Amino acid sequence: MTTKNAFEAGFIPHNNPCAQCLRPIGSPLFWEVTEHGVDYIWRCEACDYEFTAFAMHPNEDDQRVAA
């Protein structure tokens, strides 16, 4: 049995809090699917802070997801 990860199911994170000022960011500027997960670039319009986040694809041995 194979499971879809959240990105494959059409989920794109939204309203992620800014790492600097904690205001919600509507959606990432850019995302890239890699072999092990998804890289996101976020930019806060309120304070102009830019940061990256990584979400790991769960596998059959390990069901944890980090962001």
CNS distance restraints for C-alpha pairs under 8 A (distance, minus, plus):
assign (resid   4 and name CA) (resid   8 and name CA) 5.86 0.50 0.50
assign (resid   4 and name CA) (resid   9 and name CA) 6.21 0.50 0.50
assign (resid   5 and name CA) (resid   9 and name CA) 6.35 0.50 0.50
assign (resid   5 and name CA) (resid  57 and name CA) 6.14 0.50 0.50
assign (resid   5 and name CA) (resid  58 and name CA) 7.08 0.50 0.50
assign (resid   6 and name CA) (resid  10 and name CA) 6.61 0.50 0.50
assign (resid   6 and name CA) (resid  11 and name CA) 5.34 0.50 0.50
assign (resid   6 and name CA) (resid  12 and name CA) 7.89 0.50 0.50
assign (resid   7 and name CA) (resid  11 and name CA) 4.91 0.50 0.50
assign (resid   7 and name CA) (resid  12 and name CA) 6.27 0.50 0.50
assign (resid   7 and name CA) (resid  38 and name CA) 7.81 0.50 0.50
assign (resid  12 and name CA) (resid  27 and name CA) 7.61 0.50 0.50
assign (resid  13 and name CA) (resid  27 and name CA) 6.43 0.50 0.50
assign (resid  13 and name CA) (resid  28 and name CA) 7.47 0.50 0.50
assign (resid  14 and name CA) (resid  25 and name CA) 6.75 0.50 0.50
assign (resid  14 and name CA) (resid  26 and name CA) 5.09 0.50 0.50
assign (resid  14 and name CA) (resid  27 and name CA) 4.57 0.50 0.50
assign (resid  14 and name CA) (resid  28 and name CA) 7.28 0.50 0.50
assign (resid  15 and name CA) (resid  24 and name CA) 4.60 0.50 0.50
assign (resid  15 and name CA) (resid  25 and name CA) 4.63 0.50 0.50
assign (resid  15 and name CA) (resid  26 and name CA) 4.54 0.50 0.50
assign (resid  15 and name CA) (resid  27 and name CA) 6.31 0.50 0.50
assign (resid  16 and name CA) (resid  24 and name CA) 5.32 0.50 0.50
assign (resid  16 and name CA) (resid  25 and name CA) 5.26 0.50 0.50
assign (resid  16 and name CA) (resid  26 and name CA) 7.00 0.50 0.50
assign (resid  16 and name CA) (resid  27 and name CA) 7.32 0.50 0.50
assign (resid  17 and name CA) (resid  21 and name CA) 7.93 0.50 0.50
assign (resid  17 and name CA) (resid  22 and name CA) 4.73 0.50 0.50
assign (resid  17 and name CA) (resid  23 and name CA) 5.26 0.50 0.50
assign (resid  17 and name CA) (resid  24 and name CA) 4.25 0.50 0.50
assign (resid  17 and name CA) (resid  25 and name CA) 5.93 0.50 0.50
assign (resid  18 and name CA) (resid  22 and name CA) 4.32 0.50 0.50
assign (resid  18 and name CA) (resid  23 and name CA) 5.33 0.50 0.50
assign (resid  18 and name CA) (resid  24 and name CA) 6.02 0.50 0.50
assign (resid  18 and name CA) (resid  25 and name CA) 6.42 0.50 0.50
assign (resid  18 and name CA) (resid  42 and name CA) 7.97 0.50 0.50
assign (resid  18 and name CA) (resid  43 and name CA) 7.76 0.50 0.50
assign (resid  18 and name CA) (resid  44 and name CA) 6.07 0.50 0.50
assign (resid  18 and name CA) (resid  49 and name CA) 7.56 0.50 0.50
assign (resid  19 and name CA) (resid  49 and name CA) 7.84 0.50 0.50
assign (resid  19 and name CA) (resid  51 and name CA) 7.38 0.50 0.50
assign (resid  20 and name CA) (resid  47 and name CA) 7.77 0.50 0.50
assign (resid  20 and name CA) (resid  49 and name CA) 6.57 0.50 0.50
assign (resid  21 and name CA) (resid  47 and name CA) 7.00 0.50 0.50
assign (resid  23 and name CA) (resid  44 and name CA) 7.69 0.50 0.50
assign (resid  23 and name CA) (resid  46 and name CA) 7.45 0.50 0.50
assign (resid  24 and name CA) (resid  44 and name CA) 7.94 0.50 0.50
assign (resid  25 and name CA) (resid  42 and name CA) 7.45 0.50 0.50
assign (resid  25 and name CA) (resid  43 and name CA) 7.34 0.50 0.50
assign (resid  25 and name CA) (resid  44 and name CA) 5.94 0.50 0.50
assign (resid  25 and name CA) (resid  45 and name CA) 7.67 0.50 0.50
assign (resid  27 and name CA) (resid  42 and name CA) 7.34 0.50 0.50
assign (resid  28 and name CA) (resid  40 and name CA) 6.19 0.50 0.50
assign (resid  28 and name CA) (resid  41 and name CA) 5.61 0.50 0.50
assign (resid  28 and name CA) (resid  42 and name CA) 4.64 0.50 0.50
assign (resid  28 and name CA) (resid  43 and name CA) 7.15 0.50 0.50
assign (resid  29 and name CA) (resid  40 and name CA) 7.56 0.50 0.50
assign (resid  29 and name CA) (resid  41 and name CA) 5.59 0.50 0.50
assign (resid  29 and name CA) (resid  42 and name CA) 5.54 0.50 0.50
assign (resid  29 and name CA) (resid  43 and name CA) 6.70 0.50 0.50
assign (resid  30 and name CA) (resid  40 and name CA) 5.82 0.50 0.50
assign (resid  30 and name CA) (resid  41 and name CA) 5.23 0.50 0.50
assign (resid  30 and name CA) (resid  42 and name CA) 7.35 0.50 0.50
assign (resid  31 and name CA) (resid  38 and name CA) 6.62 0.50 0.50
assign (resid  31 and name CA) (resid  39 and name CA) 5.41 0.50 0.50
assign (resid  31 and name CA) (resid  40 and name CA) 4.37 0.50 0.50
assign (resid  31 and name CA) (resid  41 and name CA) 6.31 0.50 0.50
assign (resid  32 and name CA) (resid  38 and name CA) 5.56 0.50 0.50
assign (resid  32 and name CA) (resid  39 and name CA) 5.23 0.50 0.50
assign (resid  32 and name CA) (resid  40 and name CA) 6.70 0.50 0.50
assign (resid  33 and name CA) (resid  37 and name CA) 5.99 0.50 0.50
assign (resid  33 and name CA) (resid  38 and name CA) 4.42 0.50 0.50
assign (resid  33 and name CA) (resid  39 and name CA) 6.50 0.50 0.50
assign (resid  34 and name CA) (resid  38 and name CA) 5.76 0.50 0.50
assign (resid  34 and name CA) (resid  39 and name CA) 7.44 0.50 0.50
assign (resid  36 and name CA) (resid  56 and name CA) 5.80 0.50 0.50
assign (resid  36 and name CA) (resid  57 and name CA) 5.67 0.50 0.50
assign (resid  37 and name CA) (resid  54 and name CA) 6.90 0.50 0.50
assign (resid  37 and name CA) (resid  55 and name CA) 5.39 0.50 0.50
assign (resid  37 and name CA) (resid  56 and name CA) 4.10 0.50 0.50
assign (resid  37 and name CA) (resid  57 and name CA) 4.63 0.50 0.50
assign (resid  38 and name CA) (resid  54 and name CA) 5.66 0.50 0.50
assign (resid  38 and name CA) (resid  55 and name CA) 5.19 0.50 0.50
assign (resid  38 and name CA) (resid  56 and name CA) 6.51 0.50 0.50
assign (resid  38 and name CA) (resid  57 and name CA) 7.62 0.50 0.50
assign (resid  39 and name CA) (resid  52 and name CA) 7.03 0.50 0.50
assign (resid  39 and name CA) (resid  53 and name CA) 5.89 0.50 0.50
assign (resid  39 and name CA) (resid  54 and name CA) 4.53 0.50 0.50
assign (resid  39 and name CA) (resid  55 and name CA) 6.56 0.50 0.50
assign (resid  40 and name CA) (resid  52 and name CA) 5.45 0.50 0.50
assign (resid  40 and name CA) (resid  53 and name CA) 5.12 0.50 0.50
assign (resid  40 and name CA) (resid  54 and name CA) 6.13 0.50 0.50
assign (resid  41 and name CA) (resid  50 and name CA) 7.19 0.50 0.50
assign (resid  41 and name CA) (resid  51 and name CA) 5.89 0.50 0.50
assign (resid  41 and name CA) (resid  52 and name CA) 4.48 0.50 0.50
assign (resid  41 and name CA) (resid  53 and name CA) 6.56 0.50 0.50
assign (resid  42 and name CA) (resid  50 and name CA) 5.62 0.50 0.50
assign (resid  42 and name CA) (resid  51 and name CA) 5.41 0.50 0.50
assign (resid  42 and name CA) (resid  52 and name CA) 6.00 0.50 0.50
assign (resid  42 and name CA) (resid  53 and name CA) 7.77 0.50 0.50
assign (resid  43 and name CA) (resid  48 and name CA) 6.25 0.50 0.50
assign (resid  43 and name CA) (resid  49 and name CA) 5.67 0.50 0.50
assign (resid  43 and name CA) (resid  50 and name CA) 4.24 0.50 0.50
assign (resid  43 and name CA) (resid  51 and name CA) 6.53 0.50 0.50
assign (resid  44 and name CA) (resid  48 and name CA) 4.99 0.50 0.50
assign (resid  44 and name CA) (resid  49 and name CA) 5.32 0.50 0.50
assign (resid  44 and name CA) (resid  50 and name CA) 6.39 0.50 0.50
assign (resid  45 and name CA) (resid  49 and name CA) 7.70 0.50 0.50
assign (resid  53 and name CA) (resid  67 and name CA) 5.94 0.50 0.50
assign (resid  54 and name CA) (resid  66 and name CA) 7.16 0.50 0.50
assign (resid  54 and name CA) (resid  67 and name CA) 5.14 0.50 0.50
assign (resid  55 and name CA) (resid  65 and name CA) 6.44 0.50 0.50
assign (resid  55 and name CA) (resid  66 and name CA) 5.30 0.50 0.50
assign (resid  55 and name CA) (resid  67 and name CA) 4.50 0.50 0.50
assign (resid  56 and name CA) (resid  65 and name CA) 5.41 0.50 0.50
assign (resid  56 and name CA) (resid  66 and name CA) 5.73 0.50 0.50
assign (resid  56 and name CA) (resid  67 and name CA) 7.19 0.50 0.50
assign (resid  57 and name CA) (resid  65 and name CA) 6.63 0.50 0.50
assign (resid  58 and name CA) (resid  62 and name CA) 6.09 0.50 0.50
assign (resid  58 and name CA) (resid  63 and name CA) 4.90 0.50 0.50
assign (resid  58 and name CA) (resid  64 and name CA) 6.05 0.50 0.50
assign (resid  58 and name CA) (resid  65 and name CA) 6.05 0.50 0.50
assign (resid  59 and name CA) (resid  63 and name CA) 6.07 0.50 0.50
